[in-house]
Amino acid sequence: MKSPFRYTCSCPITPFSSTFKWDKYESIDWNRVTRGDLIANAYLVRKGLIRKAQLAFYLMKFAAKRDSILKRALLETIILELDEHSLFSPALYDCKEVLADGSRWILKPNVVDKAAAVSIVTSYKQLKEAIRRHPQILEWVLQAYLDRPLLVNGYKFHIRTYVLALGNLHVRHHD
């Protein structure tokens, strides 16, 4: 069955002549996109935008290379890549030190959404128990918990925005 959301047109979006295609990620001809023959509504290397661990990695990398306000906004984050059959991964053991003072940390699966399998932990024992409850999840993000987040009308919130990424990631944001 053809997707009802498929849209193809010629648009003068870039200095070169290309076809623009709006479609599901899996249906886009990425060879044509990389050659410059096609402009698409998705970004080829999307895992850096949709997976928590990769997003944290790229944000930390960006902030480390630039004098950016982002440095003050990023919470301490540890990316945990676990072994399939063991809770004795070096990555997990490294968390012992940061959890030693009893501070609160939030543990989130890398690719699960809607707060599934999210836990607040204050000890290494709680961390291992939370991970043990979900043996099918092998990649986690452990992040310092923000006790007093910014609230709007008494509620926590997050911001989503639509952007247009052109070429080698020239990003345009809709105001």
MODELLER restraints for C-alpha pairs under 7 A, 6 or more apart:
rsr = mdl.restraints
at = mdl.atoms
rsr.add(forms.Gaussian(group=physical.xy_distance, feature=features.Distance(at['CA:5:A'], at['CA:23:A']), mean=6.27, stdev=0.5))
rsr.add(forms.Gaussian(group=physical.xy_distance, feature=features.Distance(at['CA:6:A'], at['CA:22:A']), mean=5.54, stdev=0.5))
rsr.add(forms.Gaussian(group=physical.xy_distance, feature=features.Distance(at['CA:6:A'], at['CA:23:A']), mean=4.87, stdev=0.5))
rsr.add(forms.Gaussian(group=physical.xy_distance, feature=features.Distance(at['CA:7:A'], at['CA:21:A']), mean=5.70, stdev=0.5))
rsr.add(forms.Gaussian(group=physical.xy_distance, feature=features.Distance(at['CA:7:A'], at['CA:22:A']), mean=4.99, stdev=0.5))
rsr.add(forms.Gaussian(group=physical.xy_distance, feature=features.Distance(at['CA:7:A'], at['CA:23:A']), mean=6.78, stdev=0.5))
rsr.add(forms.Gaussian(group=physical.xy_distance, feature=features.Distance(at['CA:8:A'], at['CA:19:A']), mean=6.85, stdev=0.5))
rsr.add(forms.Gaussian(group=physical.xy_distance, feature=features.Distance(at['CA:8:A'], at['CA:20:A']), mean=5.62, stdev=0.5))
rsr.add(forms.Gaussian(group=physical.xy_distance, feature=features.Distance(at['CA:8:A'], at['CA:21:A']), mean=4.60, stdev=0.5))
rsr.add(forms.Gaussian(group=physical.xy_distance, feature=features.Distance(at['CA:8:A'], at['CA:22:A']), mean=6.48, stdev=0.5))
rsr.add(forms.Gaussian(group=physical.xy_distance, feature=features.Distance(at['CA:9:A'], at['CA:19:A']), mean=5.83, stdev=0.5))
rsr.add(forms.Gaussian(group=physical.xy_distance, feature=features.Distance(at['CA:9:A'], at['CA:20:A']), mean=5.52, stdev=0.5))
rsr.add(forms.Gaussian(group=physical.xy_distance, feature=features.Distance(at['CA:9:A'], at['CA:21:A']), mean=6.90, stdev=0.5))
rsr.add(forms.Gaussian(group=physical.xy_distance, feature=features.Distance(at['CA:10:A'], at['CA:18:A']), mean=6.44, stdev=0.5))
rsr.add(forms.Gaussian(group=physical.xy_distance, feature=features.Distance(at['CA:10:A'], at['CA:19:A']), mean=4.73, stdev=0.5))
rsr.add(forms.Gaussian(group=physical.xy_distance, feature=features.Distance(at['CA:10:A'], at['CA:20:A']), mean=6.03, stdev=0.5))
rsr.add(forms.Gaussian(group=physical.xy_distance, feature=features.Distance(at['CA:11:A'], at['CA:19:A']), mean=6.61, stdev=0.5))
rsr.add(forms.Gaussian(group=physical.xy_distance, feature=features.Distance(at['CA:11:A'], at['CA:20:A']), mean=6.47, stdev=0.5))
rsr.add(forms.Gaussian(group=physical.xy_distance, feature=features.Distance(at['CA:18:A'], at['CA:37:A']), mean=5.26, stdev=0.5))
rsr.add(forms.Gaussian(group=physical.xy_distance, feature=features.Distance(at['CA:18:A'], at['CA:38:A']), mean=5.37, stdev=0.5))
rsr.add(forms.Gaussian(group=physical.xy_distance, feature=features.Distance(at['CA:18:A'], at['CA:39:A']), mean=6.50, stdev=0.5))
rsr.add(forms.Gaussian(group=physical.xy_distance, feature=features.Distance(at['CA:19:A'], at['CA:37:A']), mean=6.67, stdev=0.5))
rsr.add(forms.Gaussian(group=physical.xy_distance, feature=features.Distance(at['CA:19:A'], at['CA:38:A']), mean=4.92, stdev=0.5))
rsr.add(forms.Gaussian(group=physical.xy_distance, feature=features.Distance(at['CA:19:A'], at['CA:39:A']), mean=5.94, stdev=0.5))
rsr.add(forms.Gaussian(group=physical.xy_distance, feature=features.Distance(at['CA:20:A'], at['CA:38:A']), mean=5.84, stdev=0.5))
rsr.add(forms.Gaussian(group=physical.xy_distance, feature=features.Distance(at['CA:20:A'], at['CA:39:A']), mean=4.54, stdev=0.5))
rsr.add(forms.Gaussian(group=physical.xy_distance, feature=features.Distance(at['CA:20:A'], at['CA:40:A']), mean=5.69, stdev=0.5))
rsr.add(forms.Gaussian(group=physical.xy_distance, feature=features.Distance(at['CA:21:A'], at['CA:39:A']), mean=6.15, stdev=0.5))
rsr.add(forms.Gaussian(group=physical.xy_distance, feature=features.Distance(at['CA:21:A'], at['CA:40:A']), mean=4.89, stdev=0.5))
rsr.add(forms.Gaussian(group=physical.xy_distance, feature=features.Distance(at['CA:21:A'], at['CA:41:A']), mean=6.53, stdev=0.5))
rsr.add(forms.Gaussian(group=physical.xy_distance, feature=features.Distance(at['CA:22:A'], at['CA:40:A']), mean=5.96, stdev=0.5))
rsr.add(forms.Gaussian(group=physical.xy_distance, feature=features.Distance(at['CA:22:A'], at['CA:41:A']), mean=5.12, stdev=0.5))
rsr.add(forms.Gaussian(group=physical.xy_distance, feature=features.Distance(at['CA:23:A'], at['CA:41:A']), mean=6.92, stdev=0.5))
rsr.add(forms.Gaussian(group=physical.xy_distance, feature=features.Distance(at['CA:25:A'], at['CA:42:A']), mean=6.32, stdev=0.5))
rsr.add(forms.Gaussian(group=physical.xy_distance, feature=features.Distance(at['CA:32:A'], at['CA:38:A']), mean=5.43, stdev=0.5))
rsr.add(forms.Gaussian(group=physical.xy_distance, feature=features.Distance(at['CA:33:A'], at['CA:39:A']), mean=5.87, stdev=0.5))
rsr.add(forms.Gaussian(group=physical.xy_distance, feature=features.Distance(at['CA:47:A'], at['CA:54:A']), mean=6.68, stdev=0.5))
rsr.add(forms.Gaussian(group=physical.xy_distance, feature=features.Distance(at['CA:48:A'], at['CA:54:A']), mean=4.77, stdev=0.5))
rsr.add(forms.Gaussian(group=physical.xy_distance, feature=features.Distance(at['CA:48:A'], at['CA:55:A']), mean=5.01, stdev=0.5))
rsr.add(forms.Gaussian(group=physical.xy_distance, feature=features.Distance(at['CA:48:A'], at['CA:58:A']), mean=7.00, stdev=0.5))
rsr.add(forms.Gaussian(group=physical.xy_distance, feature=features.Distance(at['CA:49:A'], at['CA:55:A']), mean=5.56, stdev=0.5))
rsr.add(forms.Gaussian(group=physical.xy_distance, feature=features.Distance(at['CA:51:A'], at['CA:110:A']), mean=5.69, stdev=0.5))
rsr.add(forms.Gaussian(group=physical.xy_distance, feature=features.Distance(at['CA:51:A'], at['CA:111:A']), mean=5.44, stdev=0.5))
rsr.add(forms.Gaussian(group=physical.xy_distance, feature=features.Distance(at['CA:52:A'], at['CA:110:A']), mean=5.02, stdev=0.5))
rsr.add(forms.Gaussian(group=physical.xy_distance, feature=features.Distance(at['CA:52:A'], at['CA:111:A']), mean=6.73, stdev=0.5))
rsr.add(forms.Gaussian(group=physical.xy_distance, feature=features.Distance(at['CA:52:A'], at['CA:141:A']), mean=6.87, stdev=0.5))
rsr.add(forms.Gaussian(group=physical.xy_distance, feature=features.Distance(at['CA:53:A'], at['CA:79:A']), mean=5.89, stdev=0.5))
rsr.add(forms.Gaussian(group=physical.xy_distance, feature=features.Distance(at['CA:53:A'], at['CA:110:A']), mean=5.68, stdev=0.5))
rsr.add(forms.Gaussian(group=physical.xy_distance, feature=features.Distance(at['CA:53:A'], at['CA:141:A']), mean=5.85, stdev=0.5))
rsr.add(forms.Gaussian(group=physical.xy_distance, feature=features.Distance(at['CA:63:A'], at['CA:70:A']), mean=6.02, stdev=0.5))
rsr.add(forms.Gaussian(group=physical.xy_distance, feature=features.Distance(at['CA:63:A'], at['CA:71:A']), mean=5.38, stdev=0.5))
rsr.add(forms.Gaussian(group=physical.xy_distance, feature=features.Distance(at['CA:75:A'], at['CA:143:A']), mean=6.59, stdev=0.5))
rsr.add(forms.Gaussian(group=physical.xy_distance, feature=features.Distance(at['CA:75:A'], at['CA:144:A']), mean=5.87, stdev=0.5))
rsr.add(forms.Gaussian(group=physical.xy_distance, feature=features.Distance(at['CA:76:A'], at['CA:143:A']), mean=5.78, stdev=0.5))
rsr.add(forms.Gaussian(group=physical.xy_distance, feature=features.Distance(at['CA:76:A'], at['CA:144:A']), mean=5.46, stdev=0.5))
rsr.add(forms.Gaussian(group=physical.xy_distance, feature=features.Distance(at['CA:77:A'], at['CA:141:A']), mean=6.87, stdev=0.5))
rsr.add(forms.Gaussian(group=physical.xy_distance, feature=features.Distance(at['CA:77:A'], at['CA:142:A']), mean=5.74, stdev=0.5))
rsr.add(forms.Gaussian(group=physical.xy_distance, feature=features.Distance(at['CA:77:A'], at['CA:143:A']), mean=4.35, stdev=0.5))
rsr.add(forms.Gaussian(group=physical.xy_distance, feature=features.Distance(at['CA:77:A'], at['CA:144:A']), mean=6.52, stdev=0.5))
rsr.add(forms.Gaussian(group=physical.xy_distance, feature=features.Distance(at['CA:78:A'], at['CA:141:A']), mean=5.89, stdev=0.5))
rsr.add(forms.Gaussian(group=physical.xy_distance, feature=features.Distance(at['CA:78:A'], at['CA:142:A']), mean=5.07, stdev=0.5))
rsr.add(forms.Gaussian(group=physical.xy_distance, feature=features.Distance(at['CA:78:A'], at['CA:143:A']), mean=6.25, stdev=0.5))
rsr.add(forms.Gaussian(group=physical.xy_distance, feature=features.Distance(at['CA:79:A'], at['CA:140:A']), mean=6.07, stdev=0.5))
rsr.add(forms.Gaussian(group=physical.xy_distance, feature=features.Distance(at['CA:79:A'], at['CA:141:A']), mean=4.76, stdev=0.5))
rsr.add(forms.Gaussian(group=physical.xy_distance, feature=features.Distance(at['CA:79:A'], at['CA:142:A']), mean=6.34, stdev=0.5))
rsr.add(forms.Gaussian(group=physical.xy_distance, feature=features.Distance(at['CA:80:A'], at['CA:91:A']), mean=5.51, stdev=0.5))
rsr.add(forms.Gaussian(group=physical.xy_distance, feature=features.Distance(at['CA:80:A'], at['CA:92:A']), mean=6.43, stdev=0.5))
rsr.add(forms.Gaussian(group=physical.xy_distance, feature=features.Distance(at['CA:80:A'], at['CA:139:A']), mean=5.60, stdev=0.5))
rsr.add(forms.Gaussian(group=physical.xy_distance, feature=features.Distance(at['CA:80:A'], at['CA:140:A']), mean=4.99, stdev=0.5))
rsr.add(forms.Gaussian(group=physical.xy_distance, feature=features.Distance(at['CA:80:A'], at['CA:141:A']), mean=5.99, stdev=0.5))
rsr.add(forms.Gaussian(group=physical.xy_distance, feature=features.Distance(at['CA:81:A'], at['CA:91:A']), mean=6.57, stdev=0.5))
rsr.add(forms.Gaussian(group=physical.xy_distance, feature=features.Distance(at['CA:81:A'], at['CA:138:A']), mean=5.99, stdev=0.5))
rsr.add(forms.Gaussian(group=physical.xy_distance, feature=features.Distance(at['CA:81:A'], at['CA:139:A']), mean=4.62, stdev=0.5))
rsr.add(forms.Gaussian(group=physical.xy_distance, feature=features.Distance(at['CA:81:A'], at['CA:140:A']), mean=6.60, stdev=0.5))
rsr.add(forms.Gaussian(group=physical.xy_distance, feature=features.Distance(at['CA:82:A'], at['CA:89:A']), mean=5.71, stdev=0.5))
rsr.add(forms.Gaussian(group=physical.xy_distance, feature=features.Distance(at['CA:82:A'], at['CA:91:A']), mean=6.97, stdev=0.5))
rsr.add(forms.Gaussian(group=physical.xy_distance, feature=features.Distance(at['CA:82:A'], at['CA:138:A']), mean=5.07, stdev=0.5))
rsr.add(forms.Gaussian(group=physical.xy_distance, feature=features.Distance(at['CA:82:A'], at['CA:139:A']), mean=6.16, stdev=0.5))
rsr.add(forms.Gaussian(group=physical.xy_distance, feature=features.Distance(at['CA:83:A'], at['CA:89:A']), mean=6.07, stdev=0.5))
rsr.add(forms.Gaussian(group=physical.xy_distance, feature=features.Distance(at['CA:83:A'], at['CA:138:A']), mean=6.92, stdev=0.5))
rsr.add(forms.Gaussian(group=physical.xy_distance, feature=features.Distance(at['CA:84:A'], at['CA:138:A']), mean=6.67, stdev=0.5))
rsr.add(forms.Gaussian(group=physical.xy_distance, feature=features.Distance(at['CA:96:A'], at['CA:124:A']), mean=5.51, stdev=0.5))
rsr.add(forms.Gaussian(group=physical.xy_distance, feature=features.Distance(at['CA:99:A'], at['CA:122:A']), mean=6.08, stdev=0.5))
rsr.add(forms.Gaussian(group=physical.xy_distance, feature=features.Distance(at['CA:99:A'], at['CA:123:A']), mean=5.17, stdev=0.5))
rsr.add(forms.Gaussian(group=physical.xy_distance, feature=features.Distance(at['CA:99:A'], at['CA:124:A']), mean=5.95, stdev=0.5))
rsr.add(forms.Gaussian(group=physical.xy_distance, feature=features.Distance(at['CA:100:A'], at['CA:123:A']), mean=6.58, stdev=0.5))
rsr.add(forms.Gaussian(group=physical.xy_distance, feature=features.Distance(at['CA:102:A'], at['CA:122:A']), mean=4.93, stdev=0.5))
rsr.add(forms.Gaussian(group=physical.xy_distance, feature=features.Distance(at['CA:102:A'], at['CA:123:A']), mean=6.04, stdev=0.5))
rsr.add(forms.Gaussian(group=physical.xy_distance, feature=features.Distance(at['CA:103:A'], at['CA:122:A']), mean=5.53, stdev=0.5))
rsr.add(forms.Gaussian(group=physical.xy_distance, feature=features.Distance(at['CA:104:A'], at['CA:120:A']), mean=6.59, stdev=0.5))
rsr.add(forms.Gaussian(group=physical.xy_distance, feature=features.Distance(at['CA:104:A'], at['CA:121:A']), mean=5.80, stdev=0.5))
rsr.add(forms.Gaussian(group=physical.xy_distance, feature=features.Distance(at['CA:104:A'], at['CA:122:A']), mean=4.82, stdev=0.5))
rsr.add(forms.Gaussian(group=physical.xy_distance, feature=features.Distance(at['CA:104:A'], at['CA:144:A']), mean=6.55, stdev=0.5))
rsr.add(forms.Gaussian(group=physical.xy_distance, feature=features.Distance(at['CA:104:A'], at['CA:145:A']), mean=5.46, stdev=0.5))
rsr.add(forms.Gaussian(group=physical.xy_distance, feature=features.Distance(at['CA:105:A'], at['CA:120:A']), mean=5.70, stdev=0.5))
rsr.add(forms.Gaussian(group=physical.xy_distance, feature=features.Distance(at['CA:105:A'], at['CA:121:A']), mean=5.33, stdev=0.5))
rsr.add(forms.Gaussian(group=physical.xy_distance, feature=features.Distance(at['CA:105:A'], at['CA:122:A']), mean=6.26, stdev=0.5))
rsr.add(forms.Gaussian(group=physical.xy_distance, feature=features.Distance(at['CA:105:A'], at['CA:142:A']), mean=6.52, stdev=0.5))
rsr.add(forms.Gaussian(group=physical.xy_distance, feature=features.Distance(at['CA:105:A'], at['CA:143:A']), mean=5.52, stdev=0.5))
rsr.add(forms.Gaussian(group=physical.xy_distance, feature=features.Distance(at['CA:105:A'], at['CA:144:A']), mean=4.50, stdev=0.5))
rsr.add(forms.Gaussian(group=physical.xy_distance, feature=features.Distance(at['CA:105:A'], at['CA:145:A']), mean=4.58, stdev=0.5))
rsr.add(forms.Gaussian(group=physical.xy_distance, feature=features.Distance(at['CA:106:A'], at['CA:119:A']), mean=5.81, stdev=0.5))
rsr.add(forms.Gaussian(group=physical.xy_distance, feature=features.Distance(at['CA:106:A'], at['CA:120:A']), mean=4.57, stdev=0.5))
rsr.add(forms.Gaussian(group=physical.xy_distance, feature=features.Distance(at['CA:106:A'], at['CA:121:A']), mean=6.24, stdev=0.5))
rsr.add(forms.Gaussian(group=physical.xy_distance, feature=features.Distance(at['CA:106:A'], at['CA:142:A']), mean=5.75, stdev=0.5))
rsr.add(forms.Gaussian(group=physical.xy_distance, feature=features.Distance(at['CA:106:A'], at['CA:143:A']), mean=5.30, stdev=0.5))
rsr.add(forms.Gaussian(group=physical.xy_distance, feature=features.Distance(at['CA:106:A'], at['CA:144:A']), mean=6.28, stdev=0.5))
rsr.add(forms.Gaussian(group=physical.xy_distance, feature=features.Distance(at['CA:106:A'], at['CA:145:A']), mean=5.45, stdev=0.5))
rsr.add(forms.Gaussian(group=physical.xy_distance, feature=features.Distance(at['CA:107:A'], at['CA:118:A']), mean=5.67, stdev=0.5))
rsr.add(forms.Gaussian(group=physical.xy_distance, feature=features.Distance(at['CA:107:A'], at['CA:119:A']), mean=5.18, stdev=0.5))
rsr.add(forms.Gaussian(group=physical.xy_distance, feature=features.Distance(at['CA:107:A'], at['CA:120:A']), mean=6.18, stdev=0.5))
rsr.add(forms.Gaussian(group=physical.xy_distance, feature=features.Distance(at['CA:107:A'], at['CA:140:A']), mean=6.86, stdev=0.5))
rsr.add(forms.Gaussian(group=physical.xy_distance, feature=features.Distance(at['CA:107:A'], at['CA:141:A']), mean=5.80, stdev=0.5))
rsr.add(forms.Gaussian(group=physical.xy_distance, feature=features.Distance(at['CA:107:A'], at['CA:142:A']), mean=4.55, stdev=0.5))
rsr.add(forms.Gaussian(group=physical.xy_distance, feature=features.Distance(at['CA:107:A'], at['CA:143:A']), mean=6.50, stdev=0.5))
rsr.add(forms.Gaussian(group=physical.xy_distance, feature=features.Distance(at['CA:108:A'], at['CA:117:A']), mean=6.78, stdev=0.5))
rsr.add(forms.Gaussian(group=physical.xy_distance, feature=features.Distance(at['CA:108:A'], at['CA:118:A']), mean=4.81, stdev=0.5))
rsr.add(forms.Gaussian(group=physical.xy_distance, feature=features.Distance(at['CA:108:A'], at['CA:119:A']), mean=6.84, stdev=0.5))
rsr.add(forms.Gaussian(group=physical.xy_distance, feature=features.Distance(at['CA:108:A'], at['CA:140:A']), mean=5.66, stdev=0.5))
rsr.add(forms.Gaussian(group=physical.xy_distance, feature=features.Distance(at['CA:108:A'], at['CA:141:A']), mean=5.19, stdev=0.5))
rsr.add(forms.Gaussian(group=physical.xy_distance, feature=features.Distance(at['CA:108:A'], at['CA:142:A']), mean=6.45, stdev=0.5))
rsr.add(forms.Gaussian(group=physical.xy_distance, feature=features.Distance(at['CA:109:A'], at['CA:117:A']), mean=6.67, stdev=0.5))
rsr.add(forms.Gaussian(group=physical.xy_distance, feature=features.Distance(at['CA:109:A'], at['CA:118:A']), mean=6.86, stdev=0.5))
rsr.add(forms.Gaussian(group=physical.xy_distance, feature=features.Distance(at['CA:109:A'], at['CA:137:A']), mean=6.83, stdev=0.5))
rsr.add(forms.Gaussian(group=physical.xy_distance, feature=features.Distance(at['CA:109:A'], at['CA:139:A']), mean=6.27, stdev=0.5))
rsr.add(forms.Gaussian(group=physical.xy_distance, feature=features.Distance(at['CA:109:A'], at['CA:140:A']), mean=4.42, stdev=0.5))
rsr.add(forms.Gaussian(group=physical.xy_distance, feature=features.Distance(at['CA:109:A'], at['CA:141:A']), mean=6.19, stdev=0.5))
rsr.add(forms.Gaussian(group=physical.xy_distance, feature=features.Distance(at['CA:110:A'], at['CA:139:A']), mean=5.53, stdev=0.5))
rsr.add(forms.Gaussian(group=physical.xy_distance, feature=features.Distance(at['CA:110:A'], at['CA:140:A']), mean=4.94, stdev=0.5))
rsr.add(forms.Gaussian(group=physical.xy_distance, feature=features.Distance(at['CA:110:A'], at['CA:141:A']), mean=6.12, stdev=0.5))
rsr.add(forms.Gaussian(group=physical.xy_distance, feature=features.Distance(at['CA:119:A'], at['CA:130:A']), mean=6.72, stdev=0.5))
rsr.add(forms.Gaussian(group=physical.xy_distance, feature=features.Distance(at['CA:121:A'], at['CA:127:A']), mean=5.86, stdev=0.5))
rsr.add(forms.Gaussian(group=physical.xy_distance, feature=features.Distance(at['CA:149:A'], at['CA:156:A']), mean=6.99, stdev=0.5))
rsr.add(forms.Gaussian(group=physical.xy_distance, feature=features.Distance(at['CA:150:A'], at['CA:156:A']), mean=6.77, stdev=0.5))
rsr.add(forms.Gaussian(group=physical.xy_distance, feature=features.Distance(at['CA:151:A'], at['CA:157:A']), mean=6.95, stdev=0.5))
rsr.add(forms.Gaussian(group=physical.xy_distance, feature=features.Distance(at['CA:162:A'], at['CA:173:A']), mean=6.56, stdev=0.5))
rsr.add(forms.Gaussian(group=physical.xy_distance, feature=features.Distance(at['CA:162:A'], at['CA:174:A']), mean=6.70, stdev=0.5))
rsr.add(forms.Gaussian(group=physical.xy_distance, feature=features.Distance(at['CA:163:A'], at['CA:171:A']), mean=6.39, stdev=0.5))
rsr.add(forms.Gaussian(group=physical.xy_distance, feature=features.Distance(at['CA:163:A'], at['CA:172:A']), mean=5.52, stdev=0.5))
rsr.add(forms.Gaussian(group=physical.xy_distance, feature=features.Distance(at['CA:163:A'], at['CA:173:A']), mean=4.68, stdev=0.5))
rsr.add(forms.Gaussian(group=physical.xy_distance, feature=features.Distance(at['CA:163:A'], at['CA:174:A']), mean=6.59, stdev=0.5))
rsr.add(forms.Gaussian(group=physical.xy_distance, feature=features.Distance(at['CA:164:A'], at['CA:171:A']), mean=5.59, stdev=0.5))
rsr.add(forms.Gaussian(group=physical.xy_distance, feature=features.Distance(at['CA:164:A'], at['CA:172:A']), mean=5.05, stdev=0.5))
rsr.add(forms.Gaussian(group=physical.xy_distance, feature=features.Distance(at['CA:164:A'], at['CA:173:A']), mean=6.55, stdev=0.5))
rsr.add(forms.Gaussian(group=physical.xy_distance, feature=features.Distance(at['CA:165:A'], at['CA:171:A']), mean=4.42, stdev=0.5))
rsr.add(forms.Gaussian(group=physical.xy_distance, feature=features.Distance(at['CA:165:A'], at['CA:172:A']), mean=6.37, stdev=0.5))
